[in-house]
Amino acid sequence: MFVDRARVWVKSGDGGNGIVAFHREKFIPRGGPSGGDGGHGGSVVFVVDENLRTLMDFRYRRHFRAEPGAQGQGENMRGRDGSDLEVRVPPGTVVVLESTGETLADLIHPGQRGVIAPGGRGGRGNARFATSTNRAPRRATPGERTEEFAVYLELKLLADAGLVGLPNAGKSTLLAQVSAARPKTGDYPFTTVTPNLGVATWEGGSFVLADIPGLIEGAHAGKGLGHDFLRHIERTRVIIYVVDAAGVDGTDPVEALITLRSELAAYAGTLMEKGQLVAANKVDLLLENQGLDGLRALCASLGLELFPVSAVTGAGATGLMRRVGELLQA
């Protein structure tokens, strides 16, 4: 089961108390103060584990408490620090404080750590309060007490590949064909207004595939909410250009591909360094893939692989997903 949101409670360890103690030794009647400090409490630390994919584990464990610090001892011995509690989370987890909505951590990279609840400070023993005028202080401070609080965990998947195309090119239908995602589809432009994610599978494993809302000419300048859409492509590693090979809406597939590449290059030149494929969609409306000669010639000149597919029937989709998986592995 895929779980992308959870509510948990965290509490760091309390600090250990400092103590009042005096040195006792034969022939030394006034040995002076020797109360040690308390140890610091452990912190609750969230750590990114790249082997995790969902927040499923947090459905069964919701309370996380770190170890408290130990009390100080005589002979100026400091109490032991409490151990930190490490909580494993999948990449892309955002930790939000429930009470204020403040983002405590945005955990993306494998091994990245975020201290969500710092441990309490240890108290001071009476040896800390000795002065030239007060040689036998009977004062010690307690360790810092920490509060338990609730946080929301939100998983924002980092897409491995993204479907990019003009409105009504069939991106959402293709995503639904190759994954369990069920985005809204329709025979009209801008059916998709927010990115959709799905997990596509192939013989070598699986990867996260994002359906980016349709781009239009001028998207790089913000036209048609272009910036809101284009920013979702920056985290993908492979870009799949989806073009309407049949030209159902009167759009020439060659011009469509040129427009898409121009908009991405104008928005961020680094996007052109990612792996790129072209999916010629709606070939079920063509007679034996006729009409793809111009698109084939353009892809050849750009060094792009072309995959004729039909998002409706699923023809060619398996080969496309296999190639995306191979690129991701490479």
Rosetta blueprint (number, residue, H / E / L):
1 M L
2 F L
3 V L
4 D L
5 R E
6 A E
7 R E
8 V E
9 W E
10 V E
11 K E
12 S L
13 G L
14 D L
15 G L
16 G L
17 N L
18 G L
19 I L
20 V L
21 A L
22 F E
23 H L
24 R L
25 E E
26 K L
27 F L
28 I E
29 P L
30 R L
31 G L
32 G L
33 P E
34 S L
35 G L
36 G L
37 D L
38 G L
39 G L
40 H L
41 G L
42 G L
43 S L
44 V E
45 V E
46 F E
47 V E
48 V E
49 D L
50 E L
51 N L
52 L L
53 R L
54 T L
55 L L
56 M H
57 D H
58 F H
59 R H
60 Y L
61 R L
62 R L
63 H E
64 F E
65 R E
66 A L
67 E L
68 P L
69 G L
70 A L
71 Q L
72 G L
73 Q E
74 G L
75 E L
76 N L
77 M E
78 R L
79 G L
80 R L
81 D L
82 G L
83 S L
84 D L
85 L E
86 E E
87 V E
88 R E
89 V E
90 P L
91 P L
92 G L
93 T E
94 V E
95 V E
96 V E
97 L E
98 E L
99 S L
100 T L
101 G L
102 E L
103 T E
104 L E
105 A E
106 D E
107 L E
108 I L
109 H L
110 P L
111 G L
112 Q L
113 R E
114 G E
115 V E
116 I E
117 A E
118 P L
119 G L
120 G L
121 R L
122 G L
123 G L
124 R L
125 G L
126 N H
127 A H
128 R H
129 F H
130 A L
131 T L
132 S L
133 T L
134 N L
135 R L
136 A L
137 P L
138 R L
139 R L
140 A L
141 T L
142 P L
143 G L
144 E L
145 R L
146 T L
147 E L
148 E L
149 F E
150 A E
151 V E
152 Y E
153 L E
154 E E
155 L E
156 K L
157 L L
158 L L
159 A L
160 D L
161 A E
162 G E
163 L E
164 V E
165 G E
166 L L
167 P L
168 N L
169 A L
170 G L
171 K H
172 S H
173 T H
174 L H
175 L H
176 A H
177 Q H
178 V H
179 S L
180 A L
181 A L
182 R L
183 P L
184 K L
185 T L
186 G L
187 D L
188 Y L
189 P L
190 F L
191 T L
192 T L
193 V L
194 T L
195 P L
196 N E
197 L E
198 G E
199 V E
200 A E
201 T E
202 W E
203 E L
204 G L
205 G E
206 S E
207 F E
208 V E
209 L E
210 A E
211 D E
212 I L
213 P L
214 G L
215 L L
216 I L
217 E L
218 G L
219 A H
220 H H
221 A H
222 G L
223 K L
224 G L
225 L L
226 G H
227 H H
228 D H
229 F H
230 L H
231 R H
232 H H
233 I H
234 E L
235 R L
236 T L
237 R L
238 V E
239 I E
240 I E
241 Y E
242 V E
243 V E
244 D E
245 A L
246 A L
247 G L
248 V L
249 D L
250 G L
251 T L
252 D L
253 P H
254 V H
255 E H
256 A H
257 L H
258 I H
259 T H
260 L H
261 R H
262 S H
263 E H
264 L H
265 A H
266 A H
267 Y H
268 A L
269 G H
270 T H
271 L H
272 M H
273 E H
274 K L
275 G E
276 Q E
277 L E
278 V E
279 A E
280 A E
281 N E
282 K L
283 V H
284 D H
285 L H
286 L L
287 L L
288 E L
289 N L
290 Q L
291 G L
292 L L
293 D H
294 G H
295 L H
296 R H
297 A H
298 L H
299 C H
300 A H
301 S H
302 L H
303 G L
304 L L
305 E E
306 L E
307 F E
308 P E
309 V L
310 S L
311 A L
312 V L
313 T L
314 G L
315 A L
316 G L
317 A H
318 T H
319 G H
320 L H
321 M H
322 R H
323 R H
324 V H
325 G H
326 E H
327 L H
328 L H
329 Q H
330 A L
